[in-house]
């Protein structure tokens, strides 16, 4: 049985008017007009020339800090304060360590690591001038000594101890000042002699006295264990002084 297919009718142009048929064919082949964004949808229209003129005539930023077309930086904080570095505070803490018999512990309540890092870098620099490249050794000993003093104090103080690791690292770092001074003086002293050992003992006792007083005054529960805390501090700064002597 044959299948029947339905063929749609084909419209041919009239014989008497061929131009009309050709016009209809051209209208069918004409491409659709491009999408116009302004037709029904609120788009922003960009003009490159006007945008360039507006950027060249005035500043791009017109916030509350601009006055008369220029940015006002008078109200901005200094860069060091934004980074958490206070030079006046660091200098006051360093001066408090200069007198080991009257250490001002009030300025050390706000612990920071900017001053200790400065002293550590100074110590490494003086060791480098002496021909000793010990950056990694000094950094490792600093970390170990801070953790060691933190554990010893909290074990001695028990539940009453409130010394945190950040404060302990800050105290150990600022009390490195006598060792840093000794490393600078050792550049002009004979290496390994009796004079060097005697000078190292004086500066180690200075650092031990300052660090012990600060830790006992800053944390609770350490006054009755002052001798043991002083012994731990003495071991720490003796270790650093041996780097200078030998």
N, C-alpha and C positions, 0 to 999 in steps of 0.2 A: 504494500500500500504506500503510495507516494505521499511525502510530507508537503504540506502547504506552508509557504513562508509569506508573511505579510510585508510587503515593501512599501515604505512611506511614499507618498506622492512627491514628485519633483516638480518645483515651480520653475518654468522656463520663462525668460523674458519675452514680452509680446513682440511680435514681428513688426508691428507698426511703430513701436517706440523703443529702440534698443538702448538709447541713452539712459532711460529710466531704470532699466535692468542693471546697467553698469554702475549707476549711482547707488543702488541698493547693495550691490556686492561690495563697493568701497566702504559703505557704512558698516557692513558686517565685519570687514577686515580691520577697521580702525581700532587701535589699541585703547584699552580703558584708561581714563585719565588717572594720573598719580594721586596718591592719598594726600588730601589737604588737611594738615593738622588743625587748622583753625575752624574746620567745619564741625561744630558740635562738641569738640573736646578742647578744654582750655590749656593749650600748650604755650610755653614761653618761646618767644621769637628772639633769636640772637642776631645781633648785627656786629660784625667784626670791627668795622670802622668806629662805631660809637663806643665799643668796649675798650678799644685801644686808646681812644681820646679820653675816656673817663679815668683809666688807670694812670695815664701820663699827667693828668691835670691835678690829681689829689692823691693822698696816701692810701694804701690798701687797707691799713688797720686804723679804725676810728673808734677805739674803745674808750673807757673812762680815763685812761692815762694820757690821752692825746690832748694837747693844748695848742690851738692855733695851727693845726696841721702837722705838728711834730710830736714825737713820742716823748713823754716825760718820765725819766728814770729816777727822779728824786725820791720817790716813795719805795723804790725797790731795795730789798735787803742786800747787804754785801754777799758776794759769792761764797766766802768762807763760812758765814753764818748759815747760808742755805745748805751747805754741805755738813753742817754740824760741827764745824771747827771754830773754836773761840780762842783767839791768840791771847787775850787778856787773862782768861781763865787758865790756860796752859802755863802762862808765865807766873801766875800767882801760886800754882801748885808746885812749880819748880822751885820758886823762892822758899816755899814752906819746907822743902827737903834740905835746903842749904844749912839750916840750923837743926841738927838732930836732937838737941835737948829741948827745943820748944817748937814742936811740929804742930802746925795749925791744921787740925783734922776737919774743920768745918768746910774748907774749900775742896776737900776730897770726897765729900758726900755725893756730889754729882760726878760719878765716875765717867771717864771717857778713855778712848784708845788713841786719840790723835797725838797727845803728848808722849805716851809710851812708844808709839811707832817712830816719832821723831828721834827719841833717845836711842832706840834700837838701830836706826839707820846711821846715826852718828857713831855709835859703837862699831858698827860694821865698817864705816868709812875709815875710822882711825886704825882698825885692824888691817884694812886694806893698805893703808899708808905704811904700815909696819911689815908689809909683805905677806900677810896672812889672809887668804880668801876663805872666810868662814861664815858666809851668809846663811847657808843652809843649816850649819851646826848651831849658830846663834838662834835662829828662828825655832829650831826644834827644841832647844833647851829652854827657851822662853815658854813655849807651850807646856812642856813637861813640868817645869818648875811652878807655873801658875796652877796647874791641876794638882800637883803634889801639895802645895800650901793650902789649897782649898779643901782637899780631902783631910789633911792633918788637922786643920782648925775645926772642921765640922765633926770630926771624930772626937776631939777633945771637948768641945763645947756641948756635944750631945743635942738634945732637943732645943736647948736655948740658943744654939748657934744660928745666926741669920746672915752669914757671909755668903754672898753669891759669887759666882765665878767671874762675872764682869768686874765687880769691885776689886776682887783679888788680883786680876790681871792688871788693872789700872794701878794699884798700889805697888805691885812688883815692878811695873814698868817705870813709874816715876822715881822709885827708890834706886833705880839703876844709874841715877845721876852720878853718885860717887865713883862707880866703876867706869863710867864714860870719861869722867875727868882723869881718872888714873890711866886709862888707855891713851889719852892725849898726852899725859906727862911721860908715859913710858917710851914715847918716841925719842926723848932726850935722855933717857936713863939706860945704863948698861943692862943687857938682857941676862936674867938668871942670877944676878948678884944679890948680896945681902941687902943692899939698898932697895932693890926692886921688891924683894919679899917683905921688907919692913914697911914700905909704902903701900903695898897691897894689903897688908894686915890692917893698917889704919883706915883705908878706904872701905874695906869689907866691914869693919866694926861700925863705921859711919852709916853704911847702907843698912846694916842689921838693926841698929838702934832706930833709925827712921821708920823702916818698914814694920818693925814690931810695935812701935807706938801707934802707928796709923791703924794697923789691923785691930789692936786691942780697943782703940777708941771708936772705931767705926762699927764694929760688930759686938754683939752681946755674948757674954759667957766666956770671954777670952782673958779676963783680968787675972783669974786664978791660975791660968796656964801660960803666963807670960814667958816663963823660962823655956818651956818646950817650943813655943812659937818662935822665940828668939833663936833657938837651936836650928829649927827648920830654915829660917831666913838666913842664918849664918852659912848653912850648907849651900844654899842657892847662890849667894853672892861669892862664896869661895870658889864655886865651880866656874863662874864667869871670870873671876880674877885669874884663875889658872890659865885661861886662854890668853891672857895678856902677858903673864910671866913667862910662859914656855911657848 
